[in-house]
Amino acid sequence: MQAAADILSFSPPELAEPPTVAVLHELRAVRDLLSKLELRLLGTTEPPKKPAPQGHPILDDSIVDQRSCPAPRDLYLRLARAQKFRSNKIGKRICARWGDVREAMLGLHKTEATPLPVEPQPDGLHDLRRQLGLVKKG
């Protein structure tokens, strides 16, 4: 019980002097390493790039985020929150493969064809069923 109270009451030690430049460089190196590991989890080694100029297609394996994606930002974020495609949050950016994002957006526009109602084949009992109210009049 005492150990749990010690853990909850832990606070980082006060620094007597500000960190040196070398320490800041080490912290930046650790941050960069973590970013690279997160990108590797997404299956790539390059961070998202700016959107391609008009006329140049974006490859399916390209990594995009809400800023670099050619789709509207609100649509991209709504699909990411609904987990319509696999994504990973890096800082404030939500990164995903463009191929997955595109498939999710195309899935929104698909409409399933509604089957036409099947008319019963007229037989000798059809008129009798209609008279008894077992078949819709029409």
Buried (B, 14 or more C-beta within 10 A) or exposed (E): EEEEEEEEEEEEEEEEEEEEEEEEEEEEEEEEEEEEEBBEEBEBEEBBEEBBEEEEEBEEEBBBBBEBBEBEEEBBBEBBEEEBBEBBEBEEBBBBBBBBBBEBBEEEEEEEEEEEEEEEEEEEEEEEEBEEEEBEEE
